[in-house]
């Protein structure tokens, strides 16, 4: 997809590796023709001569130690608040931050507003697994949810899968402790019953934890606490397994031979699941695009987070999602009232 000319507002704080890595990521994204407006300290970020990039001097940062809601409300000159305001004003089409997740969520919710009918925006990660890319949500925005939220997450994920990933008719699964419809917490059971009536996608029922890395569905729905734990467990497991095989391969010639045979496949999987490759998670259910990047991002991770945001803005994920939710709500008379779908 040609991303040339798409404007992205980037929070200049939050990359743990420092401003030089942030600047390197900006250069990579700018090379794709993406226009960037970077909100950060001009004395620390060197972007001189980079075409299509504007650096807006901003020195206030909302850190992970700050209370996100209070900080966003009380510090209008902070980098994330200004970046979100830039999108709300129409100067940029999407916002990206590798800083505090809570602050990014709060600023985006306050500044960009929820799409019509959405009760809880959800943080969605694209997980590139063998066979297909899985949209996994929520991965951190909503720790406590009700059935109606899980139901909406299914439509949010399906709309993203259709519009961005090109899946004509997404398969959607609901994460639970068993495949049977009656398994799981009350809100999961209630959501399962409602989703069986979905016409806009194929609801395949409950999926278990082992089914997530097996990519049995295009979209997997859960609450933000469970989703965050599962996603990080998957990343950590791949990293640990690859490391263990590398250690074993160094111990004796026979292990080394086996390790060499497995290395390309495991190395590829490790790269696919690395935070730098996935770029970041997109906040679905807002009127504009917001992407939460990883604080541990390298230059490629920063660039990929910007690319995810630009791609989502280019196809108008918020508009397409709102259109689908409105159609479903009109058909069922329930989404906007907050009832079951």
Short mmCIF file of the C-alpha atoms (twelve columns), coordinates in Angstrom:
data_MODEL
# 
_entry.id   MODEL 
# 
loop_
_atom_site.group_PDB 
_atom_site.id 
_atom_site.type_symbol 
_atom_site.label_atom_id 
_atom_site.label_alt_id 
_atom_site.label_comp_id 
_atom_site.label_asym_id 
_atom_site.label_seq_id 
_atom_site.Cartn_x 
_atom_site.Cartn_y 
_atom_site.Cartn_z 
_atom_site.pdbx_PDB_model_num 
ATOM 1   C CA . UNK A 1   0.000   0.000   0.000  1 
ATOM 2   C CA . UNK A 2   1.299   3.441   -0.928 1 
ATOM 3   C CA . UNK A 3   1.527   5.456   2.291  1 
ATOM 4   C CA . UNK A 4   2.990   8.566   0.689  1 
ATOM 5   C CA . UNK A 5   1.579   11.800  2.065  1 
ATOM 6   C CA . UNK A 6   -0.146  10.259  5.087  1 
ATOM 7   C CA . UNK A 7   0.538   12.432  8.144  1 
ATOM 8   C CA . UNK A 8   1.307   10.857  11.522 1 
ATOM 9   C CA . UNK A 9   1.804   12.668  14.844 1 
ATOM 10  C CA . UNK A 10  4.531   10.931  16.868 1 
ATOM 11  C CA . UNK A 11  5.120   11.263  20.605 1 
ATOM 12  C CA . UNK A 12  8.857   11.973  20.807 1 
ATOM 13  C CA . UNK A 13  9.248   10.454  24.277 1 
ATOM 14  C CA . UNK A 14  9.049   6.863   25.478 1 
ATOM 15  C CA . UNK A 15  11.587  4.931   23.402 1 
ATOM 16  C CA . UNK A 16  13.748  3.337   26.071 1 
ATOM 17  C CA . UNK A 17  16.802  3.095   23.823 1 
ATOM 18  C CA . UNK A 18  16.893  6.884   23.511 1 
ATOM 19  C CA . UNK A 19  16.314  9.727   21.085 1 
ATOM 20  C CA . UNK A 20  18.884  8.512   18.539 1 
ATOM 21  C CA . UNK A 21  16.892  5.308   18.037 1 
ATOM 22  C CA . UNK A 22  13.670  7.302   17.788 1 
ATOM 23  C CA . UNK A 23  15.240  9.531   15.137 1 
ATOM 24  C CA . UNK A 24  16.492  6.506   13.193 1 
ATOM 25  C CA . UNK A 25  12.964  5.086   13.195 1 
ATOM 26  C CA . UNK A 26  11.552  8.392   11.985 1 
ATOM 27  C CA . UNK A 27  14.017  8.381   9.082  1 
ATOM 28  C CA . UNK A 28  12.942  4.870   8.070  1 
ATOM 29  C CA . UNK A 29  9.254   5.796   8.121  1 
ATOM 30  C CA . UNK A 30  9.880   9.072   6.286  1 
ATOM 31  C CA . UNK A 31  11.691  7.134   3.552  1 
ATOM 32  C CA . UNK A 32  8.323   5.484   2.797  1 
ATOM 33  C CA . UNK A 33  6.855   8.901   2.074  1 
ATOM 34  C CA . UNK A 34  4.995   9.172   5.392  1 
ATOM 35  C CA . UNK A 35  4.836   12.729  6.730  1 
ATOM 36  C CA . UNK A 36  5.660   12.980  10.429 1 
ATOM 37  C CA . UNK A 37  5.058   15.646  13.016 1 
ATOM 38  C CA . UNK A 38  7.253   14.723  15.989 1 
ATOM 39  C CA . UNK A 39  6.499   16.206  19.422 1 
ATOM 40  C CA . UNK A 40  9.656   16.138  21.508 1 
ATOM 41  C CA . UNK A 41  12.720  18.071  22.672 1 
ATOM 42  C CA . UNK A 42  14.381  19.735  19.683 1 
ATOM 43  C CA . UNK A 43  17.698  19.827  21.542 1 
ATOM 44  C CA . UNK A 44  17.743  16.013  21.818 1 
ATOM 45  C CA . UNK A 45  16.234  14.769  18.550 1 
ATOM 46  C CA . UNK A 46  18.316  15.234  15.416 1 
ATOM 47  C CA . UNK A 47  16.077  15.243  12.367 1 
ATOM 48  C CA . UNK A 48  17.803  17.940  10.352 1 
ATOM 49  C CA . UNK A 49  17.491  17.420  6.646  1 
ATOM 50  C CA . UNK A 50  14.886  14.643  6.849  1 
ATOM 51  C CA . UNK A 51  12.291  15.420  4.202  1 
ATOM 52  C CA . UNK A 52  8.660   15.424  5.246  1 
ATOM 53  C CA . UNK A 53  9.384   15.606  8.980  1 
ATOM 54  C CA . UNK A 54  8.539   18.499  11.280 1 
ATOM 55  C CA . UNK A 55  9.850   18.586  14.857 1 
ATOM 56  C CA . UNK A 56  7.626   20.507  17.275 1 
ATOM 57  C CA . UNK A 57  9.578   21.384  20.398 1 
ATOM 58  C CA . UNK A 58  7.950   19.797  23.445 1 
ATOM 59  C CA . UNK A 59  9.755   19.075  26.697 1 
ATOM 60  C CA . UNK A 60  7.005   17.776  29.000 1 
ATOM 61  C CA . UNK A 61  6.582   13.993  29.177 1 
ATOM 62  C CA . UNK A 62  3.990   11.775  30.862 1 
ATOM 63  C CA . UNK A 63  6.002   8.881   32.276 1 
ATOM 64  C CA . UNK A 64  4.975   5.396   33.408 1 
ATOM 65  C CA . UNK A 65  5.195   6.599   37.012 1 
ATOM 66  C CA . UNK A 66  2.563   9.313   36.526 1 
ATOM 67  C CA . UNK A 67  -1.133  8.769   37.032 1 
ATOM 68  C CA . UNK A 68  -2.202  8.719   33.372 1 
ATOM 69  C CA . UNK A 69  -5.641  10.285  33.682 1 
ATOM 70  C CA . UNK A 70  -4.556  13.057  36.043 1 
ATOM 71  C CA . UNK A 71  -1.450  13.803  33.969 1 
ATOM 72  C CA . UNK A 72  -3.341  13.955  30.682 1 
ATOM 73  C CA . UNK A 73  -5.959  16.251  32.164 1 
ATOM 74  C CA . UNK A 74  -3.496  18.492  33.965 1 
ATOM 75  C CA . UNK A 75  -0.600  18.757  31.498 1 
ATOM 76  C CA . UNK A 76  -1.821  19.990  28.113 1 
ATOM 77  C CA . UNK A 77  1.740   20.733  26.957 1 
ATOM 78  C CA . UNK A 78  2.944   17.138  27.405 1 
ATOM 79  C CA . UNK A 79  4.080   15.369  24.245 1 
ATOM 80  C CA . UNK A 80  1.302   12.773  24.059 1 
ATOM 81  C CA . UNK A 81  -1.466  15.318  24.709 1 
ATOM 82  C CA . UNK A 82  -0.104  17.645  22.046 1 
ATOM 83  C CA . UNK A 83  0.309   14.792  19.542 1 
ATOM 84  C CA . UNK A 84  -3.289  13.683  20.071 1 
ATOM 85  C CA . UNK A 85  -4.500  17.285  19.825 1 
ATOM 86  C CA . UNK A 86  -2.681  17.552  16.504 1 
ATOM 87  C CA . UNK A 87  -4.787  14.704  15.139 1 
ATOM 88  C CA . UNK A 88  -7.991  16.119  16.599 1 
ATOM 89  C CA . UNK A 89  -7.208  19.444  14.895 1 
ATOM 90  C CA . UNK A 90  -6.794  17.713  11.536 1 
ATOM 91  C CA . UNK A 91  -3.080  18.432  11.126 1 
ATOM 92  C CA . UNK A 92  -2.260  14.707  11.287 1 
ATOM 93  C CA . UNK A 93  -4.303  11.615  10.490 1 
ATOM 94  C CA . UNK A 94  -3.047  9.276   13.227 1 
ATOM 95  C CA . UNK A 95  -1.068  9.333   16.461 1 
ATOM 96  C CA . UNK A 96  1.699   6.988   17.648 1 
ATOM 97  C CA . UNK A 97  3.358   6.751   21.050 1 
ATOM 98  C CA . UNK A 98  5.926   4.348   22.466 1 
ATOM 99  C CA . UNK A 99  5.533   5.936   25.882 1 
ATOM 100 C CA . UNK A 100 3.105   5.269   28.717 1 
ATOM 101 C CA . UNK A 101 0.296   3.009   27.509 1 
ATOM 102 C CA . UNK A 102 -2.095  4.410   30.087 1 
ATOM 103 C CA . UNK A 103 -1.369  7.984   29.063 1 
ATOM 104 C CA . UNK A 104 -1.764  7.159   25.369 1 
ATOM 105 C CA . UNK A 105 -5.091  5.475   26.048 1 
ATOM 106 C CA . UNK A 106 -6.348  8.338   28.219 1 
ATOM 107 C CA . UNK A 107 -5.198  11.088  25.858 1 
ATOM 108 C CA . UNK A 108 -6.649  9.318   22.827 1 
ATOM 109 C CA . UNK A 109 -9.958  8.648   24.544 1 
ATOM 110 C CA . UNK A 110 -10.288 12.263  25.704 1 
ATOM 111 C CA . UNK A 111 -8.958  13.878  22.542 1 
ATOM 112 C CA . UNK A 112 -10.173 11.648  19.717 1 
ATOM 113 C CA . UNK A 113 -13.454 10.431  21.262 1 
ATOM 114 C CA . UNK A 114 -15.135 7.075   20.867 1 
ATOM 115 C CA . UNK A 115 -16.831 6.077   17.648 1 
ATOM 116 C CA . UNK A 116 -20.604 6.227   17.734 1 
ATOM 117 C CA . UNK A 117 -21.982 3.261   19.652 1 
ATOM 118 C CA . UNK A 118 -18.656 2.074   21.075 1 
ATOM 119 C CA . UNK A 119 -18.714 1.537   24.824 1 
ATOM 120 C CA . UNK A 120 -15.069 0.555   25.313 1 
ATOM 121 C CA . UNK A 121 -12.279 0.996   22.742 1 
ATOM 122 C CA . UNK A 122 -10.002 -2.044  22.617 1 
ATOM 123 C CA . UNK A 123 -6.268  -2.385  22.097 1 
ATOM 124 C CA . UNK A 124 -5.687  -4.825  19.233 1 
ATOM 125 C CA . UNK A 125 -2.410  -6.534  18.361 1 
ATOM 126 C CA . UNK A 126 -1.648  -8.072  15.002 1 
ATOM 127 C CA . UNK A 127 0.067   -11.404 15.714 1 
ATOM 128 C CA . UNK A 128 1.762   -12.847 12.607 1 
ATOM 129 C CA . UNK A 129 1.483   -16.605 13.129 1 
ATOM 130 C CA . UNK A 130 2.119   -19.457 10.680 1 
ATOM 131 C CA . UNK A 131 -0.812  -19.522 8.286  1 
ATOM 132 C CA . UNK A 132 -2.388  -16.146 9.050  1 
ATOM 133 C CA . UNK A 133 -2.129  -12.905 10.973 1 
ATOM 134 C CA . UNK A 134 -4.379  -13.015 14.032 1 
ATOM 135 C CA . UNK A 135 -6.039  -9.883  15.399 1 
ATOM 136 C CA . UNK A 136 -5.890  -10.358 19.180 1 
ATOM 137 C CA . UNK A 137 -7.910  -8.023  21.392 1 
ATOM 138 C CA . UNK A 138 -8.107  -6.648  23.984 1 
ATOM 139 C CA . UNK A 139 -4.427  -6.672  24.997 1 
ATOM 140 C CA . UNK A 140 -4.424  -4.063  27.720 1 
ATOM 141 C CA . UNK A 141 -7.024  -1.309  27.497 1 
ATOM 142 C CA . UNK A 142 -9.810  -2.955  29.524 1 
ATOM 143 C CA . UNK A 143 -8.926  -5.148  32.486 1 
ATOM 144 C CA . UNK A 144 -12.529 -5.634  33.606 1 
ATOM 145 C CA . UNK A 145 -15.187 -6.208  30.966 1 
ATOM 146 C CA . UNK A 146 -18.815 -7.146  30.635 1 
ATOM 147 C CA . UNK A 147 -20.395 -9.340  27.983 1 
ATOM 148 C CA . UNK A 148 -21.430 -6.371  25.835 1 
ATOM 149 C CA . UNK A 149 -17.805 -5.231  25.653 1 
ATOM 150 C CA . UNK A 150 -16.571 -8.643  24.492 1 
ATOM 151 C CA . UNK A 151 -19.319 -8.645  21.880 1 
ATOM 152 C CA . UNK A 152 -18.228 -5.259  20.560 1 
ATOM 153 C CA . UNK A 153 -14.584 -6.333  20.557 1 
ATOM 154 C CA . UNK A 154 -15.579 -9.098  18.152 1 
ATOM 155 C CA . UNK A 155 -17.011 -6.579  15.691 1 
ATOM 156 C CA . UNK A 156 -14.080 -4.201  16.144 1 
ATOM 157 C CA . UNK A 157 -11.608 -6.992  15.410 1 
ATOM 158 C CA . UNK A 158 -13.598 -8.303  12.465 1 
ATOM 159 C CA . UNK A 159 -13.815 -4.839  10.911 1 
ATOM 160 C CA . UNK A 160 -10.042 -4.400  11.234 1 
ATOM 161 C CA . UNK A 161 -9.382  -7.852  9.797  1 
ATOM 162 C CA . UNK A 162 -11.565 -7.025  6.807  1 
ATOM 163 C CA . UNK A 163 -10.390 -3.500  6.091  1 
ATOM 164 C CA . UNK A 164 -6.653  -3.741  6.830  1 
ATOM 165 C CA . UNK A 165 -5.768  -7.417  6.423  1 
ATOM 166 C CA . UNK A 166 -8.149  -8.096  3.550  1 
ATOM 167 C CA . UNK A 167 -9.917  -11.086 5.114  1 
ATOM 168 C CA . UNK A 168 -13.232 -11.324 3.274  1 
ATOM 169 C CA . UNK A 169 -15.114 -13.117 6.035  1 
ATOM 170 C CA . UNK A 170 -13.124 -13.293 9.285  1 
ATOM 171 C CA . UNK A 171 -13.343 -16.247 11.630 1 
ATOM 172 C CA . UNK A 172 -13.779 -15.015 15.195 1 
ATOM 173 C CA . UNK A 173 -13.070 -16.990 18.376 1 
ATOM 174 C CA . UNK A 174 -13.784 -16.161 22.026 1 
ATOM 175 C CA . UNK A 175 -10.975 -17.071 24.431 1 
ATOM 176 C CA . UNK A 176 -12.173 -19.269 27.289 1 
ATOM 177 C CA . UNK A 177 -11.209 -22.274 29.424 1 
ATOM 178 C CA . UNK A 178 -12.996 -24.819 27.257 1 
ATOM 179 C CA . UNK A 179 -14.573 -25.239 23.841 1 
ATOM 180 C CA . UNK A 180 -18.065 -25.849 25.204 1 
ATOM 181 C CA . UNK A 181 -20.488 -22.926 25.065 1 
ATOM 182 C CA . UNK A 182 -21.102 -23.048 28.821 1 
ATOM 183 C CA . UNK A 183 -17.439 -22.865 29.825 1 
ATOM 184 C CA . UNK A 184 -15.873 -19.715 31.257 1 
ATOM 185 C CA . UNK A 185 -16.908 -16.729 33.336 1 
ATOM 186 C CA . UNK A 186 -20.491 -15.480 33.166 1 
ATOM 187 C CA . UNK A 187 -19.630 -12.640 30.779 1 
ATOM 188 C CA . UNK A 188 -17.884 -15.059 28.405 1 
ATOM 189 C CA . UNK A 189 -20.849 -17.438 28.381 1 
ATOM 190 C CA . UNK A 190 -23.230 -14.548 27.740 1 
ATOM 191 C CA . UNK A 191 -21.048 -13.149 24.944 1 
ATOM 192 C CA . UNK A 192 -20.775 -16.590 23.355 1 
ATOM 193 C CA . UNK A 193 -24.546 -16.929 23.174 1 
ATOM 194 C CA . UNK A 194 -24.923 -13.515 21.514 1 
ATOM 195 C CA . UNK A 195 -22.090 -14.029 19.019 1 
ATOM 196 C CA . UNK A 196 -23.624 -17.208 17.666 1 
ATOM 197 C CA . UNK A 197 -26.194 -14.948 15.982 1 
ATOM 198 C CA . UNK A 198 -23.578 -12.880 14.131 1 
ATOM 199 C CA . UNK A 199 -24.098 -12.672 10.377 1 
ATOM 200 C CA . UNK A 200 -21.176 -10.389 9.453  1 
ATOM 201 C CA . UNK A 201 -18.434 -12.887 10.329 1 
ATOM 202 C CA . UNK A 202 -18.027 -16.569 11.163 1 
ATOM 203 C CA . UNK A 203 -18.092 -17.108 14.914 1 
ATOM 204 C CA . UNK A 204 -16.246 -20.384 15.554 1 
ATOM 205 C CA . UNK A 205 -17.091 -20.475 19.262 1 
ATOM 206 C CA . UNK A 206 -14.769 -20.718 22.222 1 
ATOM 207 C CA . UNK A 207 -11.044 -21.186 21.695 1 
ATOM 208 C CA . UNK A 208 -8.528  -22.179 24.362 1 
ATOM 209 C CA . UNK A 209 -5.077  -20.832 25.142 1 
ATOM 210 C CA . UNK A 210 -3.373  -23.520 23.036 1 
ATOM 211 C CA . UNK A 211 -5.452  -22.442 20.038 1 
ATOM 212 C CA . UNK A 212 -4.078  -18.896 19.953 1 
ATOM 213 C CA . UNK A 213 -0.562  -19.747 18.668 1 
ATOM 214 C CA . UNK A 214 -2.165  -22.358 16.385 1 
ATOM 215 C CA . UNK A 215 -3.956  -19.491 14.584 1 
ATOM 216 C CA . UNK A 216 -7.339  -21.214 14.516 1 
ATOM 217 C CA . UNK A 217 -9.143  -17.888 13.989 1 
ATOM 218 C CA . UNK A 218 -8.558  -14.548 12.284 1 
ATOM 219 C CA . UNK A 219 -9.744  -12.689 15.400 1 
ATOM 220 C CA . UNK A 220 -9.440  -13.802 19.032 1 
ATOM 221 C CA . UNK A 221 -11.430 -11.875 21.651 1 
ATOM 222 C CA . UNK A 222 -10.714 -11.609 25.380 1 
ATOM 223 C CA . UNK A 223 -10.402 -9.062  28.192 1 
ATOM 224 C CA . UNK A 224 -7.383  -6.766  28.450 1 
ATOM 225 C CA . UNK A 225 -5.796  -8.510  31.441 1 
ATOM 226 C CA . UNK A 226 -5.895  -11.972 29.883 1 
ATOM 227 C CA . UNK A 227 -4.890  -10.695 26.444 1 
ATOM 228 C CA . UNK A 228 -1.849  -8.857  27.742 1 
ATOM 229 C CA . UNK A 229 -0.640  -11.890 29.704 1 
ATOM 230 C CA . UNK A 230 -1.167  -14.291 26.780 1 
ATOM 231 C CA . UNK A 231 0.569   -12.025 24.264 1 
ATOM 232 C CA . UNK A 232 3.643   -11.513 26.441 1 
ATOM 233 C CA . UNK A 233 3.738   -15.215 27.327 1 
ATOM 234 C CA . UNK A 234 3.827   -16.081 23.631 1 
ATOM 235 C CA . UNK A 235 6.642   -13.620 22.950 1 
ATOM 236 C CA . UNK A 236 8.607   -14.876 25.951 1 
ATOM 237 C CA . UNK A 237 8.089   -18.532 25.093 1 
ATOM 238 C CA . UNK A 238 9.449   -18.160 21.577 1 
ATOM 239 C CA . UNK A 239 12.441  -16.204 22.850 1 
ATOM 240 C CA . UNK A 240 13.163  -18.786 25.553 1 
ATOM 241 C CA . UNK A 241 12.803  -21.795 23.239 1 
ATOM 242 C CA . UNK A 242 15.068  -20.294 20.596 1 
ATOM 243 C CA . UNK A 243 17.631  -19.433 23.290 1 
ATOM 244 C CA . UNK A 244 17.480  -22.945 24.760 1 
ATOM 245 C CA . UNK A 245 18.062  -24.547 21.362 1 
ATOM 246 C CA . UNK A 246 21.003  -22.240 20.720 1 
ATOM 247 C CA . UNK A 247 22.518  -23.175 24.096 1 
ATOM 248 C CA . UNK A 248 22.027  -26.880 23.425 1 
ATOM 249 C CA . UNK A 249 23.569  -26.581 19.979 1 
ATOM 250 C CA . UNK A 250 26.787  -25.277 21.518 1 
ATOM 251 C CA . UNK A 251 27.185  -28.275 23.839 1 
ATOM 252 C CA . UNK A 252 27.962  -31.074 21.381 1 
ATOM 253 C CA . UNK A 253 28.240  -31.728 17.605 1 
ATOM 254 C CA . UNK A 254 25.008  -33.785 17.381 1 
ATOM 255 C CA . UNK A 255 22.950  -31.060 19.061 1 
ATOM 256 C CA . UNK A 256 24.658  -28.493 16.867 1 
ATOM 257 C CA . UNK A 257 23.525  -30.311 13.727 1 
ATOM 258 C CA . UNK A 258 19.917  -30.413 14.933 1 
ATOM 259 C CA . UNK A 259 20.086  -26.808 15.991 1 
ATOM 260 C CA . UNK A 260 21.329  -25.727 12.581 1 
ATOM 261 C CA . UNK A 261 18.387  -27.480 10.925 1 
ATOM 262 C CA . UNK A 262 15.855  -25.781 13.203 1 
ATOM 263 C CA . UNK A 263 17.526  -22.372 13.323 1 
ATOM 264 C CA . UNK A 264 15.985  -20.875 10.134 1 
ATOM 265 C CA . UNK A 265 12.406  -21.777 11.091 1 
ATOM 266 C CA . UNK A 266 12.721  -20.769 14.732 1 
ATOM 267 C CA . UNK A 267 14.627  -17.628 13.861 1 
ATOM 268 C CA . UNK A 268 11.894  -16.644 11.427 1 
ATOM 269 C CA . UNK A 269 9.186   -17.188 14.040 1 
ATOM 270 C CA . UNK A 270 11.170  -15.184 16.585 1 
ATOM 271 C CA . UNK A 271 11.481  -12.293 14.142 1 
ATOM 272 C CA . UNK A 272 7.786   -12.428 13.273 1 
ATOM 273 C CA . UNK A 273 6.737   -12.205 16.937 1 
ATOM 274 C CA . UNK A 274 9.373   -9.655  17.918 1 
ATOM 275 C CA . UNK A 275 7.880   -6.314  19.043 1 
ATOM 276 C CA . UNK A 276 9.916   -4.529  16.365 1 
ATOM 277 C CA . UNK A 277 8.177   -6.544  13.661 1 
ATOM 278 C CA . UNK A 278 4.631   -6.182  14.935 1 
ATOM 279 C CA . UNK A 279 5.175   -2.447  15.477 1 
ATOM 280 C CA . UNK A 280 2.467   -1.834  18.021 1 
ATOM 281 C CA . UNK A 281 -1.172  -2.280  18.954 1 
ATOM 282 C CA . UNK A 282 -3.939  -0.173  17.470 1 
ATOM 283 C CA . UNK A 283 -6.686  1.315   19.618 1 
ATOM 284 C CA . UNK A 284 -9.926  0.335   17.888 1 
ATOM 285 C CA . UNK A 285 -13.211 2.104   18.495 1 
ATOM 286 C CA . UNK A 286 -12.028 5.718   18.252 1 
ATOM 287 C CA . UNK A 287 -12.916 8.330   15.638 1 
ATOM 288 C CA . UNK A 288 -9.269  8.594   14.591 1 
ATOM 289 C CA . UNK A 289 -6.322  6.184   14.529 1 
ATOM 290 C CA . UNK A 290 -4.101  5.737   17.592 1 
ATOM 291 C CA . UNK A 291 -1.249  3.219   17.884 1 
ATOM 292 C CA . UNK A 292 0.561   2.181   21.051 1 
ATOM 293 C CA . UNK A 293 4.143   1.189   20.255 1 
ATOM 294 C CA . UNK A 294 6.582   -0.732  22.426 1 
ATOM 295 C CA . UNK A 295 8.873   1.163   24.765 1 
ATOM 296 C CA . UNK A 296 11.569  -1.413  23.969 1 
ATOM 297 C CA . UNK A 297 11.328  -0.670  20.233 1 
ATOM 298 C CA . UNK A 298 14.408  -0.331  18.098 1 
ATOM 299 C CA . UNK A 299 14.468  1.885   15.018 1 
ATOM 300 C CA . UNK A 300 12.542  -0.663  12.943 1 
ATOM 301 C CA . UNK A 301 9.931   -0.977  15.696 1 
ATOM 302 C CA . UNK A 302 9.359   2.783   15.737 1 
ATOM 303 C CA . UNK A 303 9.075   2.809   11.956 1 
ATOM 304 C CA . UNK A 304 6.666   -0.125  11.918 1 
ATOM 305 C CA . UNK A 305 4.431   1.497   14.537 1 
ATOM 306 C CA . UNK A 306 4.245   4.576   12.318 1 
ATOM 307 C CA . UNK A 307 3.531   2.375   9.285  1 
ATOM 308 C CA . UNK A 308 0.696   0.588   11.096 1 
ATOM 309 C CA . UNK A 309 -0.825  3.955   11.968 1 
ATOM 310 C CA . UNK A 310 -0.409  5.338   8.439  1 
ATOM 311 C CA . UNK A 311 -1.857  2.192   6.854  1 
ATOM 312 C CA . UNK A 312 -4.860  2.245   9.188  1 
ATOM 313 C CA . UNK A 313 -5.466  5.934   8.544  1 
ATOM 314 C CA . UNK A 314 -5.114  5.492   4.790  1 
ATOM 315 C CA . UNK A 315 -7.904  2.890   4.612  1 
ATOM 316 C CA . UNK A 316 -9.905  4.779   7.279  1 
ATOM 317 C CA . UNK A 317 -10.185 1.974   9.813  1 
ATOM 318 C CA . UNK A 318 -12.196 4.203   12.223 1 
ATOM 319 C CA . UNK A 319 -14.720 5.063   9.521  1 
ATOM 320 C CA . UNK A 320 -15.083 1.505   8.276  1 
ATOM 321 C CA . UNK A 321 -15.449 0.222   11.828 1 
ATOM 322 C CA . UNK A 322 -18.096 2.781   12.687 1 
ATOM 323 C CA . UNK A 323 -19.963 1.955   9.482  1 
ATOM 324 C CA . UNK A 324 -20.039 -1.742  10.388 1 
ATOM 325 C CA . UNK A 325 -21.107 -1.097  13.981 1 
ATOM 326 C CA . UNK A 326 -23.851 1.235   12.824 1 
ATOM 327 C CA . UNK A 327 -25.102 -1.361  10.345 1 
ATOM 328 C CA . UNK A 328 -25.156 -4.042  13.016 1 
ATOM 329 C CA . UNK A 329 -26.804 -1.697  15.504 1 
ATOM 330 C CA . UNK A 330 -29.447 -0.718  12.967 1 
ATOM 331 C CA . UNK A 331 -30.091 -4.353  12.179 1 
ATOM 332 C CA . UNK A 332 -30.274 -5.496  15.797 1 
ATOM 333 C CA . UNK A 333 -31.195 -2.321  17.630 1 
ATOM 334 C CA . UNK A 334 -28.770 -3.015  20.454 1 
ATOM 335 C CA . UNK A 335 -25.207 -1.806  20.106 1 
ATOM 336 C CA . UNK A 336 -25.850 1.869   20.718 1 
ATOM 337 C CA . UNK A 337 -28.131 1.139   23.645 1 
ATOM 338 C CA . UNK A 338 -25.409 -0.976  25.244 1 
ATOM 339 C CA . UNK A 339 -27.346 -4.231  25.216 1 
ATOM 340 C CA . UNK A 340 -26.409 -7.558  23.733 1 
ATOM 341 C CA . UNK A 341 -25.890 -7.824  20.016 1 
# 
